[in-house]
Amino acid sequence: MNLYDSTFKVYYDNRFITNLVVPKSTSTFSNDSSTGDNSSVLSLEESSASPSTTNTMDNYSVQTVAAIQNQVYYYATTIADTTVSAIAGPRGTACALNFTALSELCNTKDSSPNALYSLYGSTGIIGTTVFGAGSTDTNTYDYIDTTVYVVGGTSTNQIQLPIRIIRLNTEA
């Protein structure tokens, strides 16, 4: 039915992100048939795939990521399958992502922030603003907001992921 994605294309802003951290080929997403408990094994590693630039978005790179088989099943005699997966009913594949930020954005709190923070983000922002209402954090932070796009390799379904790169700033 052309809805089964064995790969995903991940588009990211290469001014801030240098590589993807993706599931190892040995990763699993499953539940135990006798108890229904989560028996997933998720290990991540930096992607070895070479990114390529895209003609459709300035400053964006794209990498193809392999999906993990979603082997969470409904077993009538065990705990609910929805305790392991939020999806009730038929499932396809899954993926997990993390990102490697540009090394210049990862300098220590005691050094001056990279100019990218003031050019594309915000500097010296109080923690309650960064982390939302209810936070009691009074430290100051620098941050850049960016968007990552994930597109199904077969279905071409797309999701936009807001990503915030945050740095503790003691200079503000």
N, C-alpha and C positions, 0 to 999 in steps of 0.2 A: 504494500500500500504506500510505499515511499515515505514512511514516517519513522523508520528505524535508523537512527543515526549511530554509525560505528565510529565516526570522527566528528570533531567540532573545529571550526575555524575561530580563532581568538584574535581579535583586533585590539591593539593597545597603543597608547601614545608613547612613541619611542623617545620623547624628550624627558620622560619621567621613569619609564619602565624599560629595563634592558633585556629581561628574559622572563619566561614563565616557569613556574614550579608545578609539575604535573604528576599524576599517579604513575607509579612504576607498573610495569606490565604484570607483576605478580599481585597487584591490588585486587581485592574482592569487595563486593557489596552484597551481603547475603544475611539470611537468618537461619538459625538451627531448626531442622525439621522436627526434632523431638521436643524442644522447649519453646521455640519461636523467638528465643533471644537473639540479639545482634551477634553475628559471627563474622562481621566485616573485618578485613585487614586492609588498611589504607596507608600506604607508604608513598611519600612524595619525593621527587628528585628534580633538579634543574633540567629543563628540556634540552635535548641534544639536537633538536631540529633547528635548522637555520631559519631565522625570520626573513620574510621578504616584505618589501614596501608595497603599499597598495596605491593604485591610481585614484581611488575614490575618496580618500580622506588624507589631507595633508598631515604630515608628522606621525602617521600611523604605520605600524608593522603588523603583519599577520603571521600566525603560526598554526599548524594543524596539530590537534591533540587527539589521541586515541581515547575512546570512551571505555568505560568499565561496564561489563555485563551486569545488569540489575537482576540479581537472583534472590530477591526478597519475595517470598511466596506466602499465600494464605494457607494456613494449616488449621483446620477446624478444631483440633484438639489442643492447640497451644495458645499462648498469648497473642493478641492481635498483631497482624503484620504491620499495622499502622503505628506501632510503637517503634519500629525500625525505619520505616519510610512514611513520609507524609502523604504519599500517593496511595489512594484506595483504588484497587482495580488493576487492570493490566499495566505493566511497566515496561519500559524500553531499556535505555542505558543511563548511566550516570557519569558524572565527571566532577573532579575537585580541582581547584586552581589556587595558586598563590603567585606572588609576583616578586621579582627581584628589582628593587628600585635602583635608579642611577646612583652610583657610589657617592657622587658629590652631594646627594640629598641625605646621605646617611652619616654626615659628620657628627661629632659629639656635641653635647649640649653646651660645652664650654667654648666652642669655637663659633665664629660668625656664621650665620645662615647663608647658604648658597643664594645667589641673586635670583634663581628661579622661583624661590618662595615668594619674594616680593613682586616679581614680574607676573607670575601666573597664579599666585595664591594669596595667603595672608600671613603676616608675621606678628608676633607678640600678642596673640589672642589668649584670653583667660580660659582656663580649662572648662569652666561652666558653660561657655559659649561653644567650645569645640565638642564637648561630650553631651550637651543637652541639659534640660531641666532636671533637677534632682541631684545633679553632680555637685560635690563639694570641693572639687579640685580647683585650687587657686594658682597652680603653676601656669606659666605662659608657654604657648606652643606656636610653631610655624606649621602651616599645612598647605597642600595643593590638592584640589579636587580634580579628578579626571574620570573618564568613562571608558569601560572596557565593553566591547561587544562580542557576544558569543553567538555563533550561527551554526545550526545543525548542518552537518556535511551532506545529508540526503534530503531532509525535510526543508531545509533553509529557514526553519523557525529561528527567531532571534530574541535574545534577551540583552538588555543593557544593564551593566553592573556599575553602580557608582563606587569609586575607589577614592579613599582619602589617605594621602601620604602625610604622616604626622611626625614632627620632630620636636622634642622638648627643648625649649629655649630659655636659658637663664639670663640672657642679656637684656631682655625686654623689661 
